[in-house]
């Protein structure tokens, strides 16, 4: 009887430890990897759109475009910021949520035109340029 209780106790303890770790290793890690890859794709898309607007920007006037971005990644919201890069001239598109973040270069247009702004997956998704400034 004592042997049965000891073995059952050890097995129950191992089951409890496994149940606590299954969320982290089986569910959370793949979702984090998926989020990072999706953030990289979103950052590349936003960077490309900003460069396209810069290439089409009129000398006098304004231009605006809408971006189609996913509302959420892995059922969670995310944030997009335009931040200074490692070199003071460069700028980066930072897509992040919590400790997961992806920094994508803004293709060097920060040297000639300053870019600023931020949004979320569910926020306003529009890129605007005005020759007179905002």
C-alpha positions, 0 to 999 in steps of 0.5 A: 500500500505504501509503495502504491501511494509513493508511486502515485504521488511521484506520478501526480507530481510529474503530471503537475509539473508537465501541465505547468510547462506545456503552455510555455513550451508547446503553445507560447513559443510557437505563437511568439515565433509566428508573431516575430515573423509576422512583425517582420513582414508587417515592418517590411510592408510599412517600410515599402509603403513609406518609400513608395510615398516618398518616391511619388511625393510632389514638390508642392502638394500632398499625397496619402495612401491607406495600408491594409494591415492585419488587425491582430497577430496570434489574437493579440494587438501590436504596435508600429512606431517609426524610431531613430535607427542605430545610425542617427541619420537612419530610421527604423520601423519598429513593430512590437508587442511586449517583449517581441519586437522587430526593427526594419530599416526605413531604406535610408530615406530618413537622411533626406526626409524625416519620417514620424508616426505610430499606429496599432493593428486596429488603429488608423492605417494611413501614410500621408505626405505634405510638402509644407509639413504637418 
